[in-house]
Amino acid sequence: MRKHVLTLAKVFLLVFAHAALVLGDNIVWEEIGGSNLDLRTVLTDPGNPRSVYIGSNNAVFKTEDGGESWRNILSIRGNNRAVNFLSFDPGDKNSLYAATGNGLFLSTNQGKDWRRVFRGRNYLENECTTMAALPFCSYLGTRGGLFINKGGGTFWQKEDSSLGQSHIFAIAYDIKEQNRLYAACAEGVFKTEDGGQSWEKIFAANSIQEEKNNDIQEEPDEQEGACSSGIRHLAIDPDNSSYLYLATSRGVYISRDRGEIWEPLSTFGLLDRDVKFLLVSSGSRLYAVTKNGIFEYKDERWHELSLGLPAAEINFLSLDKNDLLYAATDKGLFKAVYSNSGGKGGIISSYYKSEPRIDEVRQAAIKYAEVEPEKIARWRKQAAKKALLPQLNVGIDRNSSDLWHWEGGSTSKIDDDVLRRGRASIDWNVSLNWNLGELIWNDDQTSIDVRSRLMVELRDSLLDEVTKLYFERIRVKMEINNLAIEDNRKRAEKELKLQELTASLDSLTGGYFSSRLNPGAGA
């Protein structure tokens, strides 16, 4: 019992400390993209954080002074001029690739000169979405399938498997074992361990559709027509290549064994489960982009980082060598600057003034669920006293045996010399039994031990859920307070989330939480 109490105390302290840390640190988004709008991708130079490349809906731009000035280094021609992806060659930092809606372009001098190295046979193959340049082979993803370049130059061979006919969303590879690659497409996720000679499907897109069909409470997705398969993006952990992360319309899935087994990550903290982009940095920090903003996954929940970001559409994330986050959006390029505001004092405590204390809420949840520790102690005392009470047995029996006799002795009575049946007799008994051995050991103790263990597990799970909901509600209150006045859409979503958390706490406490809220605390 003491072990569980200590574990619960540690969880509470960690959650409280994390909440204080998150609430105490503010992210300020600095616009550094100049007048360039409708950005689709961003790439930071791994050797020089002041050198940044961005791709828009018609060109590639570069800055060498941290965003103070930009210049156009590549203009795309044709009907589809969008720049979808930018990538360096890992073996040659001077080589830069631009995957566009009108083919793949290569610069061998960091953007000074360009040449087109791939052009598709139709508009689907011509729209390049992603690529990976490895020392002995390059892989190109398009809307019309996967292409492989094994000898360099401009010759690209189309993959023969279903990857050659599917919309490719992302390509991820193991830095240490570059023959092992992963490709996310409309049909699912595929893996190769021989440099693309053979591919194995490790995640099927129809599993997402089956889950969606089983979720009757989910509202229709407005963007489902853009990618009906549900697959969105794929990322690999650079510090542990066994970890894969898959972005889908149903949330984020994780595999810890190179794609053999997949399981969903918690959606706690996400306003929308449709995740369209993932980024995994050094230190295994996971970032996700939804239509509502940018989130970081920590302590089994998602924390929003995009408060104050004046963008309606976020398309791409990138990190520089200093782990500073860059976001390519419809409103330009934004850089995240972390500032500590914890020194203001009292900024966190002000959000607790109108709330019941966490220990009061937890006690209310325990009482409502009837999982008090005293309940087991009471059972043990009652079981120990059971041997003092006797077992009472009461028996009653009716003797209905046939007993016949002659009525005689007189010659003047009418019924003389008649054979008659005798009367039935009633037998009863009372007995008291004591089992004094139960004073030493009672078999009910075994049943109580089992129930005690189950009750402790249930109580720990309940208190953990109450603690998470409580501090999540505090966090959402602060997020609402930090929103811009004109951001009505996100404010409405946050206020709806606040009501949802309040209702969840009420369901766990039997309405106690709302009854203790002071006026003005929010729903």
C-alpha positions as CSV (number, residue, x, y, z in Angstrom):
1,M,0.0,0.0,0.0
2,R,2.8,2.4,0.9
3,K,4.5,1.8,-2.5
4,H,1.4,2.9,-4.3
5,V,1.0,6.0,-2.2
6,L,4.6,7.0,-2.9
7,T,4.2,6.3,-6.6
8,L,1.1,8.5,-6.7
9,A,2.8,11.3,-4.8
10,K,5.7,11.2,-7.4
11,V,3.2,11.4,-10.3
12,F,1.5,14.4,-8.7
13,L,4.7,16.2,-8.1
14,L,5.9,15.6,-11.6
15,V,2.7,16.8,-13.1
16,F,2.6,19.9,-10.9
17,A,6.2,20.7,-11.7
18,H,5.7,20.2,-15.4
19,A,2.6,22.4,-15.3
20,A,4.5,25.1,-13.5
21,L,7.4,24.8,-16.1
22,V,5.1,25.0,-19.1
23,L,3.0,27.8,-17.7
24,G,6.2,29.7,-16.7
25,D,7.8,29.5,-20.1
26,N,6.4,31.6,-23.0
27,I,7.1,31.1,-26.7
28,V,7.2,34.2,-28.7
29,W,6.8,33.7,-32.5
30,E,9.0,36.1,-34.4
31,E,8.2,36.7,-38.1
32,I,11.4,36.6,-40.1
33,G,10.2,35.7,-43.6
34,G,10.0,39.2,-44.9
35,S,7.1,39.7,-47.3
36,N,7.1,36.1,-48.5
37,L,3.7,34.4,-47.9
38,D,2.1,31.1,-48.6
39,L,5.2,29.1,-47.5
40,R,5.1,25.3,-47.9
41,T,8.5,24.2,-46.6
42,V,11.5,25.5,-44.7
43,L,15.1,24.2,-44.4
44,T,17.8,25.4,-42.1
45,D,21.5,25.0,-42.8
46,P,22.9,22.5,-40.3
47,G,26.2,24.3,-40.2
48,N,25.0,27.9,-40.1
49,P,21.7,28.7,-38.3
50,R,21.6,32.1,-39.9
51,S,21.3,30.5,-43.3
52,V,17.7,29.4,-44.0
53,Y,15.9,28.3,-47.2
54,I,12.1,28.6,-47.7
55,G,9.8,27.3,-50.5
56,S,6.6,29.1,-51.4
57,N,3.9,28.4,-53.9
58,N,6.2,29.6,-56.8
59,A,9.8,30.0,-55.7
60,V,12.7,29.2,-53.4
61,F,14.2,32.0,-51.2
62,K,17.3,32.1,-49.1
63,T,18.6,34.3,-46.3
64,E,22.1,34.4,-44.9
65,D,21.5,36.9,-42.1
66,G,18.8,35.2,-40.1
67,G,15.9,36.6,-42.0
68,E,16.8,40.3,-42.2
69,S,17.0,40.0,-46.0
70,W,15.9,37.4,-48.6
71,R,16.6,36.7,-52.2
72,N,15.0,34.6,-54.8
73,I,17.3,31.8,-55.8
74,L,14.8,29.6,-57.9
75,S,11.6,30.5,-59.7
76,I,9.4,27.7,-60.8
77,R,7.5,27.7,-64.1
78,G,4.5,25.8,-65.3
79,N,1.0,25.2,-64.1
80,N,2.0,23.8,-60.7
81,R,4.8,25.9,-59.3
82,A,4.6,25.0,-55.6
83,V,7.9,24.1,-53.8
84,N,6.9,21.1,-51.6
85,F,10.2,20.0,-50.1
86,L,13.8,21.1,-49.6
87,S,16.6,18.9,-48.7
88,F,20.4,18.8,-48.4
89,D,22.5,15.9,-49.7
90,P,23.8,14.3,-46.4
91,G,27.1,13.5,-48.2
92,D,27.5,17.0,-49.8
93,K,26.3,20.0,-47.9
94,N,26.6,22.1,-51.0
95,S,24.0,20.1,-52.8
96,L,20.5,21.2,-52.4
97,Y,17.3,19.6,-53.8
98,A,14.0,21.2,-54.4
99,A,11.0,19.0,-54.9
100,T,8.4,21.0,-56.8
101,G,5.1,20.7,-58.6
102,N,7.1,20.8,-61.9
103,G,9.8,18.3,-61.2
104,L,13.0,17.9,-59.0
105,F,15.7,20.5,-59.1
106,L,19.3,20.3,-57.9
107,S,21.8,22.9,-57.0
108,T,25.4,21.9,-56.3
109,N,26.5,25.3,-54.9
110,Q,23.9,26.1,-52.2
111,G,21.3,27.6,-54.5
112,K,23.4,29.7,-56.9
113,D,22.7,27.6,-59.9
114,W,20.0,25.0,-60.6
115,R,19.1,22.3,-63.0
116,R,16.1,20.0,-63.3
117,V,17.1,16.4,-62.7
118,F,13.7,14.8,-62.9
119,R,10.5,15.4,-64.9
120,G,7.5,13.1,-64.8
121,R,5.5,11.7,-67.7
122,N,2.3,13.2,-66.4
123,Y,1.1,15.8,-64.0
124,L,1.0,13.3,-61.1
125,E,4.5,12.1,-61.6
126,N,5.7,15.6,-62.2
127,E,4.5,16.8,-58.8
128,C,7.4,15.8,-56.5
129,T,6.4,15.7,-52.8
130,T,9.6,14.5,-50.9
131,M,13.0,13.0,-51.5
132,A,16.0,11.4,-49.8
133,A,19.5,11.6,-51.3
134,L,21.8,8.9,-49.9
135,P,25.4,8.1,-50.9
136,F,24.6,5.2,-53.3
137,C,21.0,5.9,-54.2
138,S,18.4,8.6,-54.2
139,Y,14.7,8.2,-53.7
140,L,12.0,10.6,-55.0
141,G,8.4,10.6,-53.9
142,T,5.7,12.0,-56.2
143,R,1.9,12.0,-56.4
144,G,2.3,9.3,-59.1
145,G,4.6,6.9,-57.2
146,L,8.2,6.3,-56.0
147,F,11.2,6.7,-58.2
148,I,14.8,5.5,-57.6
149,N,18.1,6.8,-59.0
150,K,20.9,4.4,-58.5
151,G,23.6,5.7,-60.8
152,G,23.2,9.5,-60.5
153,G,22.4,11.8,-63.3
154,T,18.8,12.1,-64.6
155,F,17.8,8.5,-65.0
156,W,15.1,7.5,-62.5
157,Q,13.5,4.1,-62.3
158,K,9.9,3.8,-61.2
159,E,9.2,1.3,-58.4
160,D,7.4,-1.8,-59.7
161,S,5.4,-2.5,-56.5
162,S,2.3,-0.6,-55.4
163,L,4.6,2.2,-54.3
164,G,5.0,3.0,-58.0
165,Q,1.3,3.9,-58.3
166,S,0.6,5.5,-55.0
167,H,0.8,9.1,-53.7
168,I,4.0,9.3,-51.6
169,F,3.9,11.6,-48.6
170,A,7.2,11.0,-46.8
171,I,10.4,9.1,-46.9
172,A,12.4,8.3,-43.7
173,Y,15.7,6.5,-43.4
174,D,18.1,5.1,-40.8
175,I,21.2,7.3,-40.8
176,K,23.4,4.4,-39.6
177,E,21.9,1.8,-41.9
178,Q,21.0,3.6,-45.0
179,N,19.7,0.5,-46.9
180,R,16.8,0.6,-44.5
181,L,14.2,3.0,-45.6
182,Y,10.5,3.7,-45.0
183,A,8.0,5.2,-47.3
184,A,4.5,6.5,-46.3
185,C,2.0,6.6,-49.1
186,A,-1.8,6.5,-49.6
187,E,-1.9,2.7,-49.2
188,G,0.1,2.6,-46.0
189,V,3.7,2.4,-44.8
190,F,6.4,0.3,-46.6
191,K,9.8,-0.8,-45.5
192,T,12.9,-1.9,-47.4
193,E,16.1,-3.3,-45.9
194,D,18.0,-3.8,-49.2
195,G,18.1,-0.3,-50.6
196,G,14.7,-0.6,-52.4
197,Q,15.1,-3.9,-54.2
198,S,12.1,-5.3,-52.2
199,W,9.5,-3.6,-50.1
200,E,7.3,-4.9,-47.3
201,K,4.0,-3.3,-46.1
202,I,4.2,-2.7,-42.3
203,F,1.1,-0.5,-41.9
204,A,-2.1,-0.6,-43.9
205,A,-4.1,2.5,-44.5
206,N,-7.4,0.5,-44.3
207,S,-6.8,0.0,-40.6
208,I,-7.3,3.7,-40.1
209,Q,-10.5,3.6,-42.1
210,E,-11.8,0.7,-40.0
211,E,-11.1,2.6,-36.8
212,K,-12.9,5.6,-38.2
213,N,-16.0,3.5,-39.2
214,N,-16.1,2.2,-35.6
215,D,-16.0,5.7,-34.1
216,I,-19.6,6.8,-34.4
217,Q,-19.0,10.0,-32.6
218,E,-16.4,11.4,-35.0
219,E,-17.6,14.3,-37.2
220,P,-16.9,14.3,-40.9
221,D,-13.4,15.5,-41.9
222,E,-13.5,18.6,-44.1
223,Q,-10.1,17.7,-45.6
224,E,-10.7,14.0,-46.1
225,G,-11.0,14.4,-49.8
226,A,-7.4,15.6,-50.0
227,C,-6.1,12.4,-48.6
228,S,-8.9,9.8,-48.1
229,S,-6.4,7.1,-47.0
230,G,-5.8,8.8,-43.6
231,I,-2.0,8.6,-43.9
232,R,-0.3,12.0,-43.6
233,H,3.4,11.9,-42.7
234,L,6.2,9.7,-41.3
235,A,9.2,10.5,-39.2
236,I,12.0,8.5,-37.6
237,D,13.8,9.2,-34.3
238,P,17.3,10.3,-35.1
239,D,18.6,9.1,-31.7
240,N,16.8,5.7,-31.9
241,S,16.1,4.4,-35.4
242,S,13.9,1.6,-34.0
243,Y,11.2,4.3,-33.2
244,L,8.9,5.4,-36.0
245,Y,6.1,7.9,-35.8
246,L,3.2,8.0,-38.2
247,A,0.8,11.0,-38.6
248,T,-2.7,10.0,-39.6
249,S,-6.2,11.5,-39.6
250,R,-6.8,9.5,-36.4
251,G,-3.8,10.8,-34.4
252,V,-0.2,9.7,-34.1
253,Y,1.0,6.0,-34.1
254,I,4.3,4.8,-32.7
255,S,6.3,1.7,-33.5
256,R,9.3,0.8,-31.2
257,D,10.5,-2.1,-33.3
258,R,11.0,-0.7,-36.8
259,G,7.4,-1.1,-37.8
260,E,6.5,-4.5,-36.5
261,I,4.0,-3.4,-34.0
262,W,2.1,0.0,-34.0
263,E,0.1,1.5,-31.2
264,P,-1.6,4.9,-31.0
265,L,-0.1,7.7,-28.9
266,S,-2.3,9.6,-26.5
267,T,-4.4,12.4,-28.0
268,F,-4.6,14.1,-24.7
269,G,-4.2,17.9,-25.3
270,L,-4.9,17.8,-29.1
271,L,-7.8,19.8,-30.2
272,D,-7.8,17.9,-33.5
273,R,-6.6,14.3,-34.1
274,D,-5.9,14.9,-37.8
275,V,-2.1,15.4,-37.7
276,K,-0.6,16.4,-41.0
277,F,3.1,16.7,-40.2
278,L,5.6,15.3,-37.7
279,L,9.1,16.3,-36.7
280,V,11.5,14.4,-34.4
281,S,14.6,16.2,-33.1
282,S,17.6,15.2,-31.2
283,G,16.7,14.1,-27.7
284,S,13.6,12.3,-29.1
285,R,11.5,15.4,-28.9
286,L,8.3,15.0,-31.0
287,Y,6.5,17.8,-32.7
288,A,3.2,17.6,-34.5
289,V,1.2,20.0,-36.8
290,T,-2.6,20.0,-37.0
291,K,-5.0,22.5,-38.5
292,N,-5.2,24.1,-35.0
293,G,-1.5,24.6,-34.3
294,I,1.8,23.2,-33.3
295,F,2.1,20.7,-30.4
296,E,5.0,19.0,-28.6
297,Y,4.5,15.6,-27.0
298,K,5.7,15.4,-23.3
299,D,4.7,13.3,-20.3
300,E,2.1,11.4,-22.3
301,R,0.2,14.5,-23.4
302,W,0.4,17.2,-26.1
303,H,1.4,20.8,-25.3
304,E,0.5,23.5,-27.7
305,L,3.4,25.7,-28.8
306,S,1.6,27.9,-31.4
307,L,-0.3,30.3,-29.0
308,G,0.2,33.8,-30.4
309,L,1.2,32.5,-33.9
310,P,-0.9,34.6,-36.4
311,A,-1.3,31.9,-39.0
312,A,-4.3,30.0,-40.3
313,E,-2.4,27.2,-42.0
314,I,0.9,25.7,-40.8
315,N,2.6,23.5,-43.4
316,F,6.1,22.6,-42.3
317,L,8.5,22.6,-39.3
318,S,12.2,22.7,-39.1
319,L,14.9,23.0,-36.4
320,D,18.3,24.6,-36.6
321,K,21.5,23.4,-34.8
322,N,20.4,25.3,-31.7
323,D,17.0,23.5,-31.6
324,L,15.1,26.6,-32.4
325,L,11.8,25.9,-34.2
326,Y,10.9,27.4,-37.5
327,A,7.3,27.2,-38.9
328,A,6.4,27.7,-42.6
329,T,2.9,29.1,-42.8
330,D,0.5,30.9,-45.0
331,K,1.4,34.1,-43.3
332,G,5.2,33.7,-43.7
333,L,8.1,32.2,-41.8
334,F,8.1,32.3,-38.0
335,K,10.8,31.5,-35.5
336,A,10.1,30.4,-32.0
337,V,11.9,32.4,-29.3
338,Y,11.7,31.0,-25.7
339,S,11.4,33.6,-22.9
340,N,11.1,32.7,-19.2
341,S,8.4,34.7,-17.5
342,G,8.5,32.8,-14.2
343,G,10.1,35.7,-12.4
344,K,6.9,37.8,-12.4
345,G,5.6,35.9,-9.4
346,G,2.0,35.0,-8.8
347,I,1.2,34.5,-12.4
348,I,0.5,30.8,-11.9
349,S,-1.2,31.1,-8.6
350,S,-3.7,33.5,-10.0
351,Y,-5.2,30.7,-12.0
352,Y,-5.9,28.6,-8.9
353,K,-7.8,31.3,-6.9
354,S,-11.2,30.4,-8.3
355,E,-10.5,26.6,-8.4
356,P,-10.9,24.0,-5.6
357,R,-7.6,22.6,-4.4
358,I,-6.3,19.5,-6.2
359,D,-6.4,17.4,-2.9
360,E,-10.1,18.3,-2.4
361,V,-10.9,17.2,-5.9
362,R,-9.0,13.9,-5.5
363,Q,-10.8,13.2,-2.2
364,A,-14.2,13.9,-3.8
365,A,-13.3,11.5,-6.6
366,I,-12.3,8.8,-4.1
367,K,-15.5,9.3,-2.1
368,Y,-17.7,9.2,-5.2
369,A,-16.1,6.0,-6.5
370,E,-16.2,4.4,-3.0
371,V,-12.5,3.4,-3.2
372,E,-11.4,4.8,0.2
373,P,-8.5,3.0,1.9
374,E,-10.6,2.9,5.1
375,K,-13.0,0.6,3.4
376,I,-10.5,-2.2,3.2
377,A,-9.4,-1.6,6.9
378,R,-13.1,-1.8,7.9
379,W,-13.5,-5.1,6.1
380,R,-10.5,-6.6,7.8
381,K,-11.8,-5.7,11.3
382,Q,-15.2,-7.1,10.5
383,A,-13.8,-10.3,9.2
384,A,-11.6,-10.7,12.3
385,K,-14.7,-10.4,14.5
386,K,-16.6,-13.0,12.5
387,A,-15.4,-15.9,14.7
388,L,-17.0,-14.4,17.8
389,L,-20.4,-14.8,16.4
390,P,-21.9,-18.4,16.5
391,Q,-23.5,-20.1,13.7
392,L,-27.2,-20.6,14.6
393,N,-29.0,-23.7,13.3
394,V,-32.8,-24.1,13.9
395,G,-34.4,-27.4,12.9
396,I,-38.1,-28.5,12.9
397,D,-39.6,-31.8,11.9
398,R,-43.0,-33.3,11.7
399,N,-43.3,-37.0,12.5
400,S,-46.1,-38.2,10.2
401,S,-45.5,-41.9,10.6
402,D,-48.7,-44.0,10.5
403,L,-49.6,-45.3,13.9
404,W,-52.9,-47.3,14.0
405,H,-54.7,-48.6,17.1
406,W,-57.9,-50.2,18.2
407,E,-60.4,-48.1,20.1
408,G,-61.9,-50.5,22.7
409,G,-62.7,-51.2,26.4
410,S,-66.4,-50.3,26.3
411,T,-69.4,-51.8,24.7
412,S,-71.7,-48.8,25.1
413,K,-69.8,-46.3,22.9
414,I,-70.5,-46.1,19.2
415,D,-66.8,-46.1,18.1
416,D,-65.7,-49.1,20.1
417,D,-63.7,-51.7,18.3
418,V,-62.7,-49.3,15.5
419,L,-59.2,-49.1,14.0
420,R,-58.0,-45.4,14.2
421,R,-54.9,-43.4,13.0
422,G,-52.7,-41.7,15.6
423,R,-51.8,-38.0,15.8
424,A,-48.6,-36.6,14.1
425,S,-45.8,-35.4,16.4
426,I,-43.6,-32.2,15.9
427,D,-39.8,-32.3,16.6
428,W,-37.6,-29.2,16.8
429,N,-34.0,-28.3,17.8
430,V,-31.7,-25.3,18.2
431,S,-27.8,-25.5,18.0
432,L,-25.0,-22.9,18.3
433,N,-21.5,-23.6,16.7
434,W,-18.3,-21.6,17.1
435,N,-15.3,-21.9,14.8
436,L,-12.6,-20.5,17.1
437,G,-9.9,-21.2,14.6
438,E,-11.0,-18.2,12.6
439,L,-9.7,-15.9,15.4
440,I,-6.2,-16.8,14.0
441,W,-7.0,-17.1,10.3
442,N,-10.1,-16.3,8.3
443,D,-10.5,-17.5,4.7
444,D,-12.2,-14.2,4.0
445,Q,-8.9,-12.5,4.4
446,T,-7.7,-14.0,1.0
447,S,-10.7,-12.5,-0.8
448,I,-10.1,-9.1,0.9
449,D,-6.5,-9.1,-0.2
450,V,-7.6,-9.6,-3.8
451,R,-10.2,-6.9,-3.5
452,S,-7.6,-4.6,-1.9
453,R,-5.2,-5.0,-4.7
454,L,-7.9,-4.3,-7.3
455,M,-9.1,-1.3,-5.3
456,V,-5.6,0.2,-5.1
457,E,-5.1,-0.1,-8.9
458,L,-8.5,1.5,-9.5
459,R,-7.8,4.3,-7.1
460,D,-4.4,5.0,-8.6
461,S,-5.9,5.1,-12.1
462,L,-8.7,7.4,-10.9
463,L,-6.4,9.8,-9.2
464,D,-4.0,9.9,-12.1
465,E,-6.9,10.8,-14.4
466,V,-8.2,13.5,-12.1
467,T,-4.7,15.0,-11.7
468,K,-4.2,15.2,-15.5
469,L,-7.6,16.7,-16.1
470,Y,-7.2,19.2,-13.3
471,F,-3.9,20.6,-14.5
472,E,-5.0,20.4,-18.2
473,R,-7.9,22.7,-17.3
474,I,-5.5,25.2,-15.6
475,R,-3.4,25.1,-18.7
476,V,-6.3,25.7,-21.1
477,K,-7.4,28.7,-18.9
478,M,-4.0,30.2,-19.4
479,E,-4.0,29.5,-23.1
480,I,-7.4,31.3,-23.5
481,N,-6.0,34.3,-21.6
482,N,-2.9,34.4,-23.9
483,L,-5.0,34.3,-27.1
484,A,-5.3,37.4,-29.3
485,I,-8.6,39.1,-29.1
486,E,-9.2,38.7,-32.8
487,D,-8.6,34.9,-32.8
488,N,-12.2,34.0,-32.3
489,R,-12.0,30.6,-33.9
490,K,-9.3,29.2,-31.6
491,R,-10.9,30.9,-28.6
492,A,-14.1,29.1,-29.2
493,E,-12.3,25.8,-29.5
494,K,-10.4,26.4,-26.3
495,E,-13.5,27.4,-24.4
496,L,-15.2,24.2,-25.6
497,K,-12.2,22.2,-24.4
498,L,-12.5,23.9,-21.0
499,Q,-16.2,22.9,-20.7
500,E,-15.2,19.3,-21.7
501,L,-12.6,19.1,-19.0
502,T,-15.0,20.5,-16.4
503,A,-17.6,17.9,-17.4
504,S,-15.0,15.1,-17.1
505,L,-14.1,16.3,-13.6
506,D,-17.7,16.4,-12.7
507,S,-18.3,12.9,-13.9
508,L,-15.4,11.7,-11.7
509,T,-16.5,13.6,-8.6
510,G,-20.3,13.4,-8.8
511,G,-20.6,17.1,-9.6
512,Y,-18.4,18.3,-6.8
513,F,-16.0,20.2,-9.0
514,S,-18.6,22.5,-10.5
515,S,-20.2,23.1,-7.1
516,R,-16.9,24.4,-5.8
517,L,-16.0,26.7,-8.7
518,N,-16.2,30.3,-7.7
519,P,-18.1,32.7,-10.0
520,G,-16.0,33.8,-12.9
521,A,-13.9,30.6,-12.9
522,G,-15.2,29.5,-16.3
523,A,-17.3,26.5,-17.1
